[in-house]
Amino acid sequence: MTHSDLLQIAKTYGDPVYVYDSEKIISQFNRLTNAFNDVKHLKLNYAAKALSNITILRLMNSLGSGLDTVSIQEVQLGLLAGFKPESIIFTPNGVSLEEIEEAAALGVRINIDNLSVLEQFGSKHPDVPVCIRINPHVMAGGNTKISVGHIDSKFGISIHQIPHLLRIVDLTKMNINGIHMHTGSDILDIGVFLYASEILFETAKNFKDLDFIDFGSGFKVPYKEGDIETNVEELGKKLSSRFNTFCKEYGKELTLAFEPGKFLVSEAGFFLAKVNVVKQTTSTVFASIDSGFNHLIRPMFYGATHQIINLSNPKGRERYYSVVGYICETDTFASNKRINEITEGDILCFRNAGAYCFTMASNYNSRFRPPEVLWHQDKAILIRERETFDDLIRNQIDSKDLFIPIHKKKEASVVK
Ligand SMILES: *Cc1c(COP(=O)(O)O)cnc(C)c1O
């Protein structure tokens, strides 16, 4: 996909617009698969929350991926996209027992992350196998909002509670078929992964009927040219070898599972927006675009960096710009970044816009959410339409007779 392909997409579908390159998604999937060549049974379960457009889910299904889901609605989306129930794992946090029962009734794999629900679920449905989410208490991840395995985290069952967990399993006679962890996002140090994996292996020895061990996700991807990223090849070599040794000790060929989101889709995504205004103040040159954190919240929410390219003037002289959105509060995408000279009307491209971008978009400021386009086999395919005013108003109930406009009240009193 070239710059001119992207510009053509902005022309055809308008701006702002999200674009996803299927080839990049496929190559990332193959890269991770190849890194774990030495393992007999590998299962990648794509984390749907990163990018949940149904056509993207269908693409993942066609690659042989499973699906990691965190809400009953994601489970339903996955089934609608053609995933078999047994290819879907439900890994929620803090949801009701009823929601977990609903997922179990749909036949998907269940992952439970607290003792309270484990005990209730096990007592009622001892015949349904369950995976348990362990919190190994390892500090990992890019920042505190995305680190989920540490001691103060709300996720998982603490390794210090294993004795209690074992009592519940024993008393309910439930079947534990998997052990799981997910310690955070943007984990760079594979040593952290390997260390946490040892804790999982140690935990796994307590259960006789395991089918899989799920090592979660959190691979860091590059956010700009030459940026650091998780060395998945090295992780693959080291963890595969350790995993195979464990399986020998355990006496069964288990499945090694991962649930990558960002790794599969982040770099495949591009967000295109037009510059409405270039404003020079005493200290800064602002480029204001026809979008805001309602469409791409990561910079404002996480302090995430998205590289920005001026597609309309790629050879122009580089100058410093602050790229800002139209939301009526602080809405900064990037501060004082070198970008090829910007003129009003230029199309800017935000990179790494595949993961946690569209799925976090909202209608704040009563704006429409943008369309999504898949670039597949040298063709642009619209996979979500731009919203319209009807979408904004759809579920609102306009109680027309509840309040009389003040000018009508006045008219009424004059008549009297
Ligand atoms: C969000 C999430 C993932 C995906 O994390 P990435 O950093 O996007 O790869 C995997 N597993 C669980 C349980 C998650 O909640």
The ligand as a MOL file (V3000), in Angstrom:
LIG
                    3D

  0  0  0     0  0            999 V3000
M  V30 BEGIN CTAB
M  V30 COUNTS 15 15 0 0 0
M  V30 BEGIN ATOM
M  V30 1 C -6.1560 -6.6780 25.9250 0
M  V30 2 C -5.8220 -8.0750 26.1630 0
M  V30 3 C -4.9000 -8.7200 25.3210 0
M  V30 4 C -4.1840 -8.0590 24.1780 0
M  V30 5 O -3.1150 -7.2770 24.5810 0
M  V30 6 P -2.1550 -6.5900 23.4940 0
M  V30 7 O -1.1990 -5.8060 24.2800 0
M  V30 8 O -2.9970 -5.7610 22.5870 0
M  V30 9 O -1.5190 -7.6850 22.7170 0
M  V30 10 C -4.6640 -10.0570 25.5840 0
M  V30 11 N -5.2660 -10.7070 26.6110 0
M  V30 12 C -6.1560 -10.1000 27.4180 0
M  V30 13 C -6.8110 -10.8750 28.4880 0
M  V30 14 C -6.4540 -8.7660 27.2230 0
M  V30 15 O -7.3200 -8.1730 28.0540 0
M  V30 END ATOM
M  V30 BEGIN BOND
M  V30 1 1 1 2
M  V30 2 1 2 3
M  V30 3 2 2 14
M  V30 4 1 3 4
M  V30 5 2 3 10
M  V30 6 1 4 5
M  V30 7 1 5 6
M  V30 8 2 6 7
M  V30 9 1 6 8
M  V30 10 1 6 9
M  V30 11 1 10 11
M  V30 12 2 11 12
M  V30 13 1 12 13
M  V30 14 1 12 14
M  V30 15 1 14 15
M  V30 END BOND
M  V30 END CTAB
M  END
